[in-house]
Amino acid sequence: MLVLEQENQELFDRIQEMNLIRQYELLTNCIEIGLSQGGRVFDKYMLWDLNHVAVANISQFGGRFREEPIYVSDHKPPHFREVPHLMDQFISTIHENWYNWTTTEIAAYALWRLLWIHPFIEGNGRTARAACYYLLCVHSGGLIGGRKIVPERIRENRTPYYAALKSADIAWEGGNLDFSALEEYLAALLQEQITDEGLPYNGASSV
């Protein structure tokens, strides 16, 4: 079952919005499990689930790694045959640096690296932002309060977000792992969210 954006924009938008609500509900469950079992429960199966929910009824390949080429603006993601190995490396890096990196560092790395790999056909941004928020909460030791969560704040102003991602891409192309610009950007958004703690939640999450 599939709804195409070109055929029914209103229905497509409505399904996408409901998917985001369901993804946030799933994400909060994942955070609860992560808080009870520790950072090592972060795995590809959780990412598959988050992606599947995000693109249900608007993509036929949700919840599985891509098996075809994909192109994103001026970024050419790695060949699809490399995706499983790159994702194993990515998850291993998260586990290995759980106690070495700060909360915003580990979240920034995950956000950038998932988008660089682009492991799914659709919903990579939504899945990467959900994973980022999962790590922010679990690594910090609790579900973060506030009127508007970090992924929503990213969506409201994407220009510095894209610039920070590009900075990490350029560093990687030069043989360096440097996602500091993205880490600083996330830290500022997280501080904004925390400042809003205690205020009522304003609408459904748009991760």
C-alpha positions, 0 to 999 in steps of 0.5 A, a space after each residue: 500500500 503506497 500513497 504518492 505525493 504527486 497523486 494526492 498531496 493532501 493525503 500524503 502530507 497527512 500520512 507523513 504527519 501521522 507517521 511522525 507522531 507514531 515515530 515519536 511514540 516509538 522513540 519514547 519507548 526506545 528511550 525508556 528501554 535504553 535508559 533501563 538497559 544502557 547505551 549498548 542497546 543502540 542497534 540497527 534493529 531500532 533504526 530499522 523500526 524508526 525508519 519503517 514507522 517514519 515512511 509507512 504507506 509513503 515508501 515501500 522500502 521502509 525498515 531495510 537498508 537500501 540496495 540501490 544507488 541514491 543521490 542527495 544534492 551535492 553529496 554522493 552517499 557510499 555504494 549500497 553494498 558498503 552500507 551494512 559494513 558502514 552501519 556496523 562500524 557506525 554502531 560500534 563507534 557509538 558503543 566504543 565512545 559511550 564513555 569518551 564523548 559528551 552527550 552532544 558529541 555522541 549525538 552529533 556524530 550519529 546525526 552526521 554519520 547516518 546522513 553521510 551513509 544515507 542507509 535508507 531509500 526514504 526517511 533518512 533525515 527523520 531517522 537520523 534526527 530521531 537517533 540523535 534525540 535518542 542518544 541525547 536522552 539516553 546518554 544524559 540519563 533521562 527524557 529531556 523536558 521542554 516545550 519543543 524538542 531538538 528535532 523540531 528546532 532543527 526543522 524550524 531553521 535548517 540553514 545552520 544545520 546544513 552548514 554544520 553537516 557540510 563542515 563535517 563532510 569536508 573534514 571527512 573528505 580531508 581525512 579528518 573526523 571533525 563534527 565540532 560545528 554540528 556538536 556546537 549547533 546541537 548544544 545550543 538547541 539542547 540548551 534552548 529546549 532545557 530552558 523551556 522545561 516545565 512549559 507544556 509540550 506544543 504539538 506533535 513531534 516532527 522528528 
